[in-house]
Amino acid sequence: MSNQHTSLANGRWQTLSLAEQLANIGSEVERALRWKSQGNEDYSRLAFERALELLDLSLATKLTAAQFSELTRVREALVDYFMGDNLFSSTPKSWRTYFGAFTYLSRLRQGA
């Protein structure tokens, strides 16, 4: 998988707060969910892969043990939902709730 987010992979990602990173990951997850609900598996897969790429960029930053554990669990559950058997029983609503909190937090911090 090649980098779709080249400028982010070149160091800009590390300048974002963890909440901003997760909000951006959530945007890609939202796209994947929307395409999946519309029956476009190819576009859904591409958005999902971009979300994984961003998640991997986050995992490569300095994180506490708890943050690292959380992000690896999120990655595991995303892969399970989009590519596996959905053993965690994730739903579009649960993903929107999870990532929506980070979008809200990052907007609060930006004063929007």
N, C-alpha and C positions, 0 to 999 in steps of 0.2 A: 504494500500500500504506500503510495507516494504522498508527500505532504501537500494537502490542499490549502493549508493555511501557512504559506511560506513565510510571510512577514512575522507571524506569531511564533513560528518555529525558530526563527532567527533571533529570538531574545525578547521580543515585545511581550510575549505571554507572561514572563516572569515579573513584569512591571504591574500587572493587574493583581488586585486583591483576590483571595480565594473565592469570595462571594461573586466578584465579577467574572472570574473564570467559570464558576458553576452556572452563572446566568447565561454565559455564552454557550456552554455545553448544552444547557437546557433549550436554547434556541434551535440548535441542531436536532435535538431529540424531538422538539415540537414539530419541526419540518418532517422528520421521519414518521412521526405518528400521523400527521396530516396526510402524507402521501400514502401511508399504509391504509388509512381509512378510505381513501379514494381508489384503492386497488392498484396503485402504481408501485409495485414491489421494487422495481429498479431504482426509482428516485428515493424510495424509502431506504433502501440499502445504502445508497450513496450518502444520504444525510446521516444515517446511523454510523457509517464509517468515519465521517467527519467528526461526529460526536466522540467516537473512540479516539481519534487522533488528538483532539483537544484534551480529553481525559488523560491520555498518555503524556501529553505535555505538562499537565498539572502534576502527575505522578513523578515527573522528572525534576520538579522544583523542590525547594526546601520545605518539608512538611513535618509536623509533629507525628509521632507514632499513631495517635488517634486519627489525625487527618488522613494519613496514608491508609490506615485500615478502612476508614469510611469510603475513600475513593476507590479502593480495590473492591470493596463490597458493591458499590454502585456499578462499577464496570462489570462485575460478575452478573449482577441482576439485569443490566442492560443487554448483555450478550444472551443471557437466558431468555429474555423477553423477545428480542428481535430475531435470534438465530437458533434458540434452543426450544425446550418443551415448556417454558414458562413455569418452572417448578416453584418459583417464588410467588406465583399468582399476581404478578404485576398487572396493572391496568393503565390505559391512557390517563385516566383521572389521577392515579397514584403518582405517575411520572410528572404530570402537570403540577400537582400539589408540591411535590418534592422540589422541583426546580423553580417553581414560581416563588417560593420563599426566598431564594437567592436573588432572583430578579428584583423582588420587592426591596430586599436589603441593599442591593447595590444601587438602586435608584434613590433610596433614602439617603445613602451616603453621598450621592452626587447632587443632592438637593433638588431632584426633579419632582 
